Amino acid sequence: MSKFPWRQILPFALAAFFVVGSLTNILAPGSIYEEYLKWGYPRWFHFVTGSLELTAAILLFRAPSRLSGAALGCTVMLAALATVIIHGEYAHAVPPLVAATLSLVVGWISWRKRMALPAIDQHQRQVQ
């Protein structure tokens, strides 16, 4: 039985989530735009959120920048989570909570890989 390669697929699935979120925020259909206003954000803030989500998605696509993408994505989702919780919209808290958690997982995996690389390089130099 083969193992599902979730460590390879998860960053791309998370990046896809952020691409969809960024487009939704940048294009901001009336309901999204109205929510931002209701929460007290400036009229242009949906562009900021969408741009940050798109940046996180781009960073998640490449392994060297994946840790930064995970950190940015987690930060954006924690801000979204705080916004909906402060305004008592608990049903809207699930997607940012899941995305923040998955961002932490991707970040952890990326960080561990990054920390393992110097040890592998050092071992290879000793063997030669």
N, C-alpha and C positions, 0 to 999 in steps of 0.2 A: 504494500500500500504506500503510495507516494505521499509525501507531506506537502501541504498547501504552502506555497512560498509567500506567506503574508508579510514577511519583513521586506520583501522586494516590492510587493503590490501596494502595501499600506501607504507609503509616501505619495504614490501616484493617485490613489483614490482620494487622499486628503487634499492633494493639489487640485484635483477635479472639483471637489467640494468648494474650495476657495475660488476657483474660476467661476463657478456658477454663482456663488455668493457675491463676488465682485461685480459681475455683470448685472445681477439683480439690484445691487446698491448703486452702481453707476447710472444705470438706466432709470432706476427708481420709479416704478409705476406708482400711481397716485397713493395707494395704500401704504407703501413703504415710505414715501415722502412725508405723508401725514403722520406716520408713527415717529419719525425723527423730530418733527415739529412738536408733537405731543410730549415727547420726552425732554424737550427744552434745548435741543441741539440747533445750531444755526442752519439756515436754508441750504447751505453748500456742504454740510458735513457728510452727507451720504457719498459725495465724491471722495472725501478723505478715507472713509471706511472702505469703499470699493477699491481705491488705489492701494491701500495697505493689504487688502485681501489678495489682489492680483499680484502684488510684489511677493507675498508669502507663497503663492502658488508657483511663481517662477523660480523662487529660491528652492522650493521643495523638489523640483524636477531634476536637479543635478546634485549628485552626492556631495561634492565639495561645499556646497552652500546649503545643504539640507538642514543642518543644525540651526542656522540662522533663520531659515524659512519656518521651521517648527517653532522657534522662539517667538518670531513675529506673529505667526498664526495663533499661537496660544495666547499671546498678549491681547490681540484683537478680540478673540473669543471670550477671554475673561472680562474685557470691557463690555462686550455685548451681554454677557451673563449678569454682570453687575447692574447694567441698565435695566434689564427686564425684571430683575429681582427687586430693585429699588422701587420700580413702578408697579409691583405686585402682579406682574404678568408671568406667573410661574409656569404655565403651560408652554410659553415661549422660551423657557430656560433650557429645555432638553437639547435642542440642536447645538447651541454654543457650548454646553457642558460636555457633550459627546465629542465635538470637534476639539475642544481644549484638551480633553483627556487623550484623544488620539494624537494630538500635536505633542503632548508630553511623551507618549510612547515612541513616536518617530524621533523626537529629540534625544531620548535616552539611547535608543538604538544607534543613532548617528554619533552621539558622544562616545559610546563604548567602542565603536569602530575606530573613531579618531584616536582614542587613547591606546588601542591595541596596535595601531600601525607603528609607532616608534619601537615597541617591544619586538615586533616581527622584524623590522629593519635591523635592529641591534642583533637579534639572533642570527639573521642571515649573514651579517658581517662577521660574526664570531665563527660561523661554520666555514666561511671562505678562508 
